[in-house]
């Protein structure tokens, strides 16, 4: 009995999270902040040596994001929203990409070479 109610609560929580993610993705865009007439010296990145500190902080934030696993969570929520909005289109896209990767791997095994990117072929043809 408790397991059923726990399973029901978990399903409700997942449904709320998916709905919240869909609302965040499909919701209205936040208007850009209007530029205030503040002097440039108030920005800590504009002071001498501040640019280096700001660059290091941005680099650290990117590293932390990459190592945190949040990108996989964002990808998972995005995939769930894609599937919820158009299940057949999502499945078609996955089947197409899987087929393309399978034939690419098969061709690589036969020839021993990686397939050329379309951009590389355009450069070779001069276009």
N, C-alpha and C positions, 0 to 999 in steps of 0.2 A: 504494500500500500504506500509506504513512504517512498519507495523507489519510483513508483508511478508519478507521485506528486513532484518529486525532484526532477524527473525527466520532463514533466510538463513545464515546470519553472524554467528549466534550462532551454527548452524549445522556445518559450516565450521570450527569454532574454536574447537568444540568437535572432529571433524575428525582430525584436526592437533594435538590435544593433544593425541588422541589415537595412531596416527601414531608415534608421538615422544616417547610415552611410549613403543610401540612395538619396535622401533629402539633401545631404551636404553636397553631393556631386551634382544633382539636378536642380538644386535651389538657385535662387537669384544670386548673381555675382555681387560681391561686396564692392561698393564704389571706392575708387582710389582716394587715398587721403590727399587732401588739398595741401599744397606746399605752403608752409607758414613763412612769414617774412622774418626768419631768424638769421642772425649772422652766421657765417660759415665757421667761425672760431668756436661756436658752441658744439659743433660736431666733433666728438673725440677722435674720429679718423682723420680730421684735417690738421690736428696739431702735429708738430714735429715728432716723428717716430710713431705716431698714432696709426699710420697706414700699415706699418709692419704688424702692429698688435692686432689690428682689425683683420688683416689677412690671415694671421695665425689663428685667430678665433674662428674665422670662417672655415679654415682648413680643419680645425679640431671638431667643429660641428658636423662637417661632412663625414669625417672619420667615425665619429660617434654614431651618426645615423646609419652608416654602412655596417658597423659592427653590432648595432642594437637589434637588428632583425626587423625593424619597423618597416623596411621596404618590402619584405615578404608579406607582412600583414596588410600593407596598402595594396599590394598586388592581389592578395587573396580576396580582399573586400571588392576590389575592382572587378575581379573575375566573377564574384557572386552577383554584383550589380549587372554585369554584362549578361550573365545567364538568366537573371530574373527578368531583364527587359526584353530579351529576344533569345529564348532557349534554342530554337532551331538554327538561328544564325550563329550563335556561339558554338554549337556542336559542329556546324559546317566549317567554321574557321579553324577549330581544333583539328578536325579531320584533314583539312587542306594542309595545314602546317605540318602535321604528323606525316602525311604522305610525301610532302616535299622533302622533309628531313630524312625519311626512310630511303627515298630514291637518291638523295645526295650522298648518304652513307654507303649505299650499294655501289654507286658509281665511283666513289672514292676507293672502295675495296677492289673494284675491278681494275681501275687505272693506276692506283697508287698515288693519285694527286687529288688535292682538294679542288672542288669546283671553283671557277673564277666568279668573282662578284660581277653583277651587271655593270657597275661603275667602271671596273677594270676593262671590260670588253669595249665600252664606249671610248675609253682613252686610247685603246689600241687601234680602234677604227678611225680615230681622229674626230670624233663627234661629240 
